Amino acid sequence: MVTGVDAVEGWGARQANQRGARRGRRPDGGKGVEAMSAGKICNRTVVTASLDEAVRTAARRMADYRVGTLVVVDWDRHPIGIVTDRDIAVRCVAADRDPDRTTIEAIMTTPVRAVPESMPIEESLAYMANAGVRRLVVTDAVGGLAGILALDDLLDLLTEEAEAIGRLVAAQTP
């Protein structure tokens, strides 16, 4: 069974990369502004599920890790679907299905909406809007799971940037 938590890069490293990129620093120490990409701000700790596992097992994993989304992966860790707590509520519980016998495959959303980690944030946001989704799976160069990008992540980034601009304006006000 292919389930668990993928931690491609720890939380602290992700935040440090974000702070450096937002300050116009490149990871190699150079000067200049580096474009923000999906891979730079996505959450690289992703809780996963497999096609054949029971919905109840997946729901318990969501509760254990306090997440509302699982990325369904194949044996090579390529994303093939996504399951949200709403999918469980609507497609399993409300449909009177047995969560111990219903598999993730029966309730997951496909195709998975994915973007490469190199995609600029602006393009990722446009793709998210056009697809009508709040989450995108982020993939590496070979299509493997690299992270997950939620609309909330983008809103957090925008809030931080707006606060920084507000502090700058306040500091320059006589």
N, C-alpha and C positions, 0 to 999 in steps of 0.2 A: 504494500500500500504506500502510495506516495503522498504523504501528508505531513504537516508540521509547520515550522516557521523557517522561512528563508531570511537570513541576515547577511545580505551581500556586503553591506557596509554598516558599521555601527552608527547609532543615533548621534553620538558626539562628533564623529567624523563628518557626518552629513551636515550638521549645524555649522561646524567650522568651515566647511566648503562653501556653504551658503553665505556666511558672514563675509568670507574673503571675496567671493564673487560679487557680492553686493557693494563691497567697498572698492571694486575695480581692480582687485588683485587676481592674478592668474595663479593656479596651483603651482606653476613652475617658478613663482617668485617674480615674474616680469611685471612691468607696468602696463597700464591700459585697461580698457573695459572689455570684459569677456561676456558674450551673450549668455543670458540665462537659458538653460535648456531643461527639458523635462527630467533628464537624469540628474540634474543638479538639485532640484527641489523635491523630487519624489521621495516617498518613504521607502527605504530599502529593506525594512523589516516587514515581510509580507507573510501572512498566515495563509496556508494553502490547504487544498482538499483534493481528493481523487474522485474519479467518476463513479467508482463502485462502492463508495462508503455510504453508510446510512445517514439520512438527514439528521437524526438525533445526535449522532457522533459529531457531525460537523457543527451543529448548534452548540453542543457542549464546548467545542474548541473555541467558538466565537465568544462564549461566556468566559472561558478560562483566560483568554487573551484580551478580553474587552474590546473586541472589534465587531464591526457590523458587516464586514465583507471578507469573503474567502476567494482566492484565485484558484481556479481548478486547473491543475497541471497534468501533463502526461508524464511518462516515465523519464523523459529527457528534460523535464522541468520547463517545457514549453507551455505557455498559457493556452488553454482551450475553452475556457468559460469563466464565468464569475457567478458567485452566489451571494446574495445579500440577506440580511435578516428579514427584509420585506418579502423576498422570494420565498423564504421558509414560511412566513405567515400566510401569504396569499396562495402559493402553489401547493403547499403541503397541508398546513393546519386548516385553513378555510375551505380547502377542497376535500376535507375529511379523509386525507391519506394517512396511512400509518407511518410515522417518522422513523420507526425501526425497520420497516421494509422498503420504504421509498428511498431510492438512491439519489445522490447529488445529480447524476446525469439527467434524471427525470425533471428536475426543477431549475437547473442552472440556465443562465442566459448565454446564448451564443448568437452570432459569433462574438468573441471577446473583442472589445474595442481597445486597440493597442497602438502605441506610438513608440518610435525609436527613442532611446535616451538622448540622442543628439538633437531632437526636434526642438526648435526655439519655443519658449513659453507661449508667445503670441499665437503661433500655429497650433500648439497643443490646446489652447483655450478655444480657438476657432473650431477645431475638430470636435472638442467636447460639446460645444454649442450646437454644431451641425448634427451631431449624432444624438443629441438630446440626453446625454448621460452626465452624471456627476463624478464619475471615476474613470480613469484610463489606466490600463496596465502598461507599464513601461518595459520595453524589451531591449536586450543587448544586441550586439552586431550579428549574432547568429539566431536571433529570435527567441532566446531564452528569457525567462523571467528576471527582470532587473529591479523592479519596484512597482509601486502603485502611486498614481497621482490623483488626488482628490480635489474637488473644487474648493474644499475648505483649506487645503494647502496653499492654493493660489490666493485665496482671500487673506490668509495669514500673512503671506508675503506682501500683498498690496497694503495691508494695514501697517506693517512694519515700515514700509517705504513712506507711506503718508505721514506716519508719526515722525520719522526722521526729517522730512521736509518741514513739518510743523515746528519742530525744535529749531531748525535752521532759520526759518522766518522769524520765530520769536526771539532768537538771539540777535537778529539784525534789526529788530524794531526798536526805535529810540525810546 
